[in-house]
């Protein structure tokens, strides 16, 4: 387990313990009296003089005895682009070593209806008006039961009634962020647990939006990197006709292409995979999730989300140019889920697909 002296940089706010001798420290306390908490948290980073280069070293957040420090911790995580270790209640908490993916926590499946708001907290929190309330037991092996994980994972907005102990508050924050993770951690609102029932999706009365702070700090980091001293502005290179054609093919609706490949959608907008023969578990009905950036992913076939051209390349065994031709120049529909292709060749239909 790490000691405080193992770190190169210690980040403090008002009330934090002092950094040990030999460890550089910076203060990122948000300015007092600021009406916009998000802007104040980012201003604290700016006033502290933090740079992206600082976060390449071993960094630890020295937490004061106040759960309100989660505001600055969320900003630090956004600025660093990762979870940072913290020192609270006399112990080093090595959050940077946690598995980033909270999918290991099983849930009960996506709720039937849309869950707009929910509340999470420790065992003793009261029920919240107008939303489901779930309780997490941080000091037990189970941490979160599937019922609680379902609510935390699928609620569009979640408020967290933080425990009084800062160590528990930090641990609960990152547990919830991991369960809600979609590419990046998703932080909850920091709540007292006594707010009124919400009236809108982004109701400002529900507490402090830590996810908004995390994202604002990440954007601030981008501006520093883009404007760093000595950076050169490179003139844009004109897009070639070939690359533009690939881009045009990728811009075609991926759901339209899935339909042409014989896939169908369920009522929730998830599509059957056009490569069921590759599912080593024999599952013929694995569903593909379509993301907002016009990409799709099958958890059996794809290591990451893929675009329209790459989908056709993979399904039909074509080159990218041939895939673009199929997407842009053809209206052919192929039932690949039923084994379309020349006799004995699953992907041998290149000529048929391109010439149609």
C-alpha positions as CSV (number, residue, x, y, z in Angstrom):
1,X,0.0,0.0,0.0
2,X,1.3,3.5,-0.9
3,X,2.4,6.1,1.7
4,X,1.9,9.8,1.3
5,X,5.7,10.2,0.6
6,X,5.3,8.0,-2.5
7,X,3.5,10.8,-4.3
8,X,5.1,13.6,-6.3
9,X,2.2,16.1,-6.0
10,X,-0.4,16.6,-3.3
11,X,-3.5,18.6,-4.1
12,X,-5.2,20.5,-1.3
13,X,-8.3,22.6,-0.6
14,X,-9.2,24.6,2.5
15,X,-9.1,22.4,5.5
16,X,-6.9,19.7,3.9
17,X,-4.0,18.3,6.0
18,X,-0.5,19.5,5.1
19,X,1.6,17.7,2.5
20,X,4.6,15.7,3.9
21,X,8.0,17.2,3.6
22,X,9.5,16.7,0.1
23,X,6.1,16.5,-1.6
24,X,5.0,19.5,-3.7
25,X,1.5,20.8,-3.0
26,X,-0.9,23.0,-4.8
27,X,-4.2,24.5,-3.5
28,X,-7.2,24.3,-5.8
29,X,-9.8,25.8,-3.4
30,X,-12.7,27.2,-5.4
31,X,-13.1,31.0,-4.8
32,X,-15.6,31.9,-2.1
33,X,-18.9,33.5,-3.0
34,X,-19.0,32.3,-6.6
35,X,-22.6,31.8,-7.7
36,X,-21.7,29.2,-10.4
37,X,-20.2,26.2,-8.6
38,X,-19.0,24.6,-11.8
39,X,-17.1,27.7,-12.9
40,X,-15.7,28.1,-9.4
41,X,-14.3,24.5,-9.3
42,X,-12.6,25.1,-12.6
43,X,-11.3,28.5,-11.4
44,X,-9.8,26.7,-8.4
45,X,-7.7,24.5,-10.8
46,X,-6.7,27.6,-12.8
47,X,-5.7,29.6,-9.7
48,X,-3.7,26.6,-8.4
49,X,-1.6,26.7,-11.6
50,X,-2.2,23.0,-12.4
51,X,-1.2,22.0,-15.9
52,X,-1.8,18.7,-17.8
53,X,1.9,17.9,-17.3
54,X,1.5,18.0,-13.5
55,X,-1.0,15.2,-13.7
56,X,1.5,12.8,-15.4
57,X,3.2,12.3,-12.1
58,X,1.8,10.4,-9.0
59,X,-0.9,12.7,-7.6
60,X,-2.9,12.4,-4.5
61,X,-5.8,14.5,-3.2
62,X,-5.6,15.5,0.5
63,X,-9.3,15.5,1.5
64,X,-10.5,17.7,4.4
65,X,-13.0,16.5,6.9
66,X,-15.9,17.8,4.8
67,X,-17.9,15.8,2.1
68,X,-18.2,19.1,0.2
69,X,-14.6,18.5,-1.0
70,X,-16.1,16.1,-3.6
71,X,-16.7,19.2,-5.7
72,X,-12.9,19.7,-6.1
73,X,-12.2,16.0,-6.3
74,X,-14.6,15.7,-9.3
75,X,-12.9,18.6,-11.0
76,X,-9.5,17.0,-10.4
77,X,-10.7,13.7,-11.9
78,X,-12.0,15.5,-15.0
79,X,-8.8,17.5,-15.4
80,X,-6.7,14.4,-15.0
81,X,-8.9,12.2,-17.2
82,X,-8.7,9.4,-14.6
83,X,-9.5,8.6,-11.0
84,X,-7.0,10.0,-8.5
85,X,-5.8,8.5,-5.2
86,X,-7.0,10.3,-2.1
87,X,-5.9,10.7,1.5
88,X,-8.8,10.7,4.0
89,X,-9.4,9.8,7.6
90,X,-5.7,9.0,8.0
91,X,-5.5,6.5,5.1
92,X,-4.3,6.5,1.5
93,X,-7.2,5.4,-0.8
94,X,-5.7,3.9,-4.0
95,X,-8.6,4.7,-6.3
96,X,-6.4,4.8,-9.4
97,X,-6.0,1.0,-9.1
98,X,-9.7,0.2,-9.2
99,X,-11.1,-1.7,-12.2
100,X,-12.5,1.2,-14.3
101,X,-15.5,-0.9,-15.5
102,X,-18.4,-1.3,-13.2
103,X,-20.1,-3.9,-15.4
104,X,-19.0,-6.6,-13.0
105,X,-21.8,-5.5,-10.8
106,X,-24.9,-7.5,-12.0
107,X,-28.2,-5.8,-12.3
108,X,-31.8,-7.0,-12.8
109,X,-32.0,-5.8,-16.4
110,X,-33.1,-2.5,-17.9
111,X,-36.3,-1.2,-16.3
112,X,-39.5,-1.3,-18.4
113,X,-40.1,2.4,-18.1
114,X,-37.8,5.4,-18.3
115,X,-36.2,6.2,-14.9
116,X,-35.6,9.9,-14.8
117,X,-34.3,10.5,-11.2
118,X,-33.1,8.2,-8.4
119,X,-31.3,8.6,-5.1
120,X,-28.4,6.5,-3.6
121,X,-26.7,6.7,-0.3
122,X,-25.8,4.7,2.8
123,X,-28.0,2.4,4.8
124,X,-29.5,5.1,6.9
125,X,-30.8,7.5,4.3
126,X,-34.6,8.2,4.2
127,X,-36.7,7.6,1.2
128,X,-36.6,10.5,-1.3
129,X,-39.9,12.0,-2.6
130,X,-40.7,11.4,-6.3
131,X,-37.9,8.9,-7.0
132,X,-36.7,5.4,-6.0
133,X,-34.0,5.3,-3.2
134,X,-31.3,2.6,-3.0
135,X,-28.8,2.0,-0.3
136,X,-25.2,0.9,-0.6
137,X,-23.3,-1.0,2.1
138,X,-19.7,0.0,1.5
139,X,-18.2,-2.1,4.3
140,X,-19.8,-5.4,3.3
141,X,-18.6,-7.8,0.6
142,X,-21.6,-7.3,-1.6
143,X,-21.4,-3.5,-1.8
144,X,-24.5,-3.3,-4.0
145,X,-27.3,-5.7,-4.6
146,X,-28.6,-6.2,-8.2
147,X,-31.7,-4.1,-7.4
148,X,-29.6,-1.2,-6.3
149,X,-27.3,-1.5,-9.3
150,X,-30.3,-1.4,-11.7
151,X,-31.4,1.9,-10.3
152,X,-27.9,3.4,-10.2
153,X,-27.0,2.2,-13.7
154,X,-30.2,3.2,-15.6
155,X,-31.4,6.4,-13.9
156,X,-30.9,9.3,-16.3
157,X,-30.1,11.5,-13.3
158,X,-28.9,10.2,-9.9
159,X,-28.3,12.1,-6.7
160,X,-26.0,10.8,-4.0
161,X,-26.6,11.5,-0.4
162,X,-23.0,11.5,0.8
163,X,-22.0,9.8,4.0
164,X,-20.7,12.1,6.7
165,X,-17.3,10.3,6.7
166,X,-15.2,11.7,3.8
167,X,-13.5,8.3,3.2
168,X,-16.9,6.7,2.7
169,X,-18.2,9.6,0.6
170,X,-15.2,9.3,-1.8
171,X,-15.6,5.5,-2.0
172,X,-19.3,5.8,-2.7
173,X,-18.8,8.4,-5.4
174,X,-16.4,6.2,-7.3
175,X,-18.5,3.1,-6.9
176,X,-21.5,4.9,-8.3
177,X,-19.4,6.4,-11.1
178,X,-18.1,3.0,-12.1
179,X,-21.6,1.4,-12.1
180,X,-22.9,4.3,-14.3
181,X,-19.8,4.3,-16.6
182,X,-20.3,4.7,-20.3
183,X,-16.9,5.1,-21.8
184,X,-16.0,7.5,-18.9
185,X,-17.1,7.6,-15.3
186,X,-20.5,9.3,-14.8
187,X,-20.7,11.2,-11.6
188,X,-23.9,11.8,-9.6
189,X,-25.4,14.9,-8.1
190,X,-24.0,15.6,-4.6
191,X,-27.1,15.8,-2.4
192,X,-28.1,16.3,1.2
193,X,-30.9,13.8,0.7
194,X,-33.5,16.4,1.8
195,X,-34.1,18.2,-1.5
196,X,-37.6,18.4,-2.8
197,X,-38.9,16.1,-5.5
198,X,-37.4,17.1,-8.9
199,X,-39.5,18.8,-11.5
200,X,-37.2,18.6,-14.6
201,X,-34.4,16.5,-15.9
202,X,-31.7,18.9,-14.9
203,X,-33.4,20.3,-11.8
204,X,-30.8,22.6,-10.1
205,X,-32.5,22.1,-6.7
206,X,-31.3,18.5,-6.5
207,X,-27.8,19.3,-5.4
208,X,-24.4,19.9,-7.1
209,X,-24.0,18.3,-10.5
210,X,-20.6,16.6,-10.1
211,X,-20.7,15.2,-13.6
212,X,-21.1,18.7,-15.0
213,X,-18.0,19.8,-13.0
214,X,-16.0,16.7,-14.2
215,X,-16.8,17.5,-17.8
216,X,-16.1,21.2,-17.5
217,X,-12.6,20.4,-16.0
218,X,-11.9,18.0,-18.9
219,X,-12.8,20.8,-21.3
220,X,-10.5,23.2,-19.5
221,X,-7.7,20.7,-19.8
222,X,-8.3,20.6,-23.6
223,X,-8.0,24.3,-23.9
224,X,-4.7,24.3,-22.0
225,X,-3.3,21.6,-24.3
226,X,-4.5,23.3,-27.4
227,X,-3.1,26.7,-26.4
228,X,0.2,25.5,-24.9
229,X,3.2,27.7,-25.6
230,X,5.0,26.9,-28.8
231,X,2.1,25.0,-30.4
232,X,2.0,25.4,-34.1
233,X,-1.2,25.8,-36.1
234,X,-1.0,23.4,-39.0
235,X,-3.0,24.3,-42.1
236,X,-5.9,21.9,-42.8
237,X,-5.1,19.4,-45.5
238,X,-7.8,19.1,-48.2
239,X,-9.7,15.9,-48.1
240,X,-9.1,13.7,-51.1
241,X,-11.9,12.4,-53.3
242,X,-11.3,8.9,-52.0
243,X,-11.4,9.8,-48.4
244,X,-14.5,11.9,-48.9
245,X,-16.3,9.0,-50.4
246,X,-15.4,6.8,-47.4
247,X,-16.6,9.6,-45.1
248,X,-19.9,9.9,-47.1
249,X,-20.4,6.2,-46.7
250,X,-19.8,6.4,-43.0
251,X,-22.3,9.2,-42.8
252,X,-25.1,6.9,-44.1
253,X,-27.5,5.8,-41.3
254,X,-26.0,2.6,-39.8
255,X,-29.6,1.4,-39.1
256,X,-30.4,1.6,-42.8
257,X,-27.4,-0.5,-43.6
258,X,-28.3,-3.0,-40.9
259,X,-31.7,-3.4,-42.4
260,X,-30.1,-4.0,-45.9
261,X,-28.0,-6.8,-44.2
262,X,-31.1,-8.5,-43.0
263,X,-31.0,-7.3,-39.3
264,X,-34.1,-6.3,-37.5
265,X,-34.7,-4.0,-34.5
266,X,-36.6,-4.7,-31.3
267,X,-39.0,-2.2,-29.6
268,X,-36.1,-0.6,-27.7
269,X,-34.1,0.2,-30.9
270,X,-31.5,-2.6,-30.5
271,X,-30.6,-4.6,-33.7
272,X,-30.0,-8.2,-34.3
273,X,-26.3,-8.9,-35.2
274,X,-25.8,-9.8,-38.9
275,X,-23.0,-12.2,-37.9
276,X,-24.8,-14.8,-35.6
277,X,-22.5,-17.6,-36.9
278,X,-19.6,-16.0,-35.1
279,X,-21.3,-16.1,-31.7
280,X,-19.3,-18.8,-29.9
281,X,-22.0,-19.2,-27.3
282,X,-24.6,-20.1,-29.9
283,X,-26.7,-17.0,-29.2
284,X,-28.5,-16.2,-32.4
285,X,-30.3,-13.1,-31.0
286,X,-27.5,-11.0,-29.6
287,X,-28.5,-7.4,-29.9
288,X,-26.4,-4.6,-31.1
289,X,-26.5,-1.2,-29.5
290,X,-26.6,1.8,-31.8
291,X,-24.9,4.9,-30.4
292,X,-25.6,8.5,-31.0
293,X,-22.5,8.9,-33.2
294,X,-23.9,6.5,-35.9
295,X,-21.8,3.6,-34.7
296,X,-22.8,0.2,-33.5
297,X,-21.3,-2.7,-31.5
298,X,-22.1,-6.3,-30.9
299,X,-20.6,-7.5,-27.6
300,X,-19.8,-10.9,-29.2
301,X,-18.2,-9.7,-32.4
302,X,-16.8,-6.2,-31.9
303,X,-14.1,-5.0,-29.4
304,X,-15.3,-1.4,-29.9
305,X,-18.1,0.6,-31.7
306,X,-17.7,0.5,-35.5
307,X,-19.0,2.7,-38.2
308,X,-21.0,1.9,-41.3
309,X,-18.1,1.1,-43.7
310,X,-16.3,-1.1,-41.2
311,X,-19.5,-3.0,-40.5
312,X,-20.0,-3.8,-44.2
313,X,-16.3,-4.7,-44.6
314,X,-16.6,-7.1,-41.7
315,X,-20.0,-8.7,-42.6
316,X,-19.5,-9.0,-46.4
317,X,-15.7,-9.5,-46.6
318,X,-15.2,-6.4,-48.8
319,X,-12.5,-3.8,-49.1
320,X,-13.4,-0.3,-47.8
321,X,-13.8,0.9,-51.3
322,X,-16.1,-1.9,-52.2
323,X,-18.0,-1.4,-49.0
324,X,-18.5,2.3,-49.9
325,X,-19.8,1.3,-53.3
326,X,-22.3,-1.1,-51.7
327,X,-23.5,1.6,-49.3
328,X,-23.6,4.5,-51.7
329,X,-24.2,3.0,-55.2
330,X,-26.5,0.1,-54.4
331,X,-29.9,-0.6,-52.9
332,X,-29.4,-4.3,-52.6
333,X,-30.7,-6.1,-49.6
334,X,-29.0,-9.3,-48.3
335,X,-30.3,-11.7,-45.7
336,X,-26.8,-12.5,-44.3
337,X,-28.3,-13.9,-41.1
338,X,-29.7,-16.7,-43.1
339,X,-26.3,-17.6,-44.6
340,X,-26.4,-15.5,-47.7
341,X,-23.4,-16.0,-50.0
342,X,-22.3,-18.5,-52.7
343,X,-22.6,-22.2,-51.8
344,X,-20.2,-23.1,-49.0
345,X,-18.8,-19.6,-48.7
346,X,-20.1,-17.4,-45.9
347,X,-18.1,-14.3,-47.0
348,X,-17.5,-15.3,-50.6
349,X,-20.2,-13.0,-52.0
350,X,-17.9,-10.1,-52.8
351,X,-18.6,-10.1,-56.5
352,X,-22.4,-10.5,-56.0
353,X,-22.5,-7.7,-53.5
354,X,-20.4,-5.3,-55.5
355,X,-21.8,-5.9,-58.9
356,X,-25.5,-5.7,-57.7
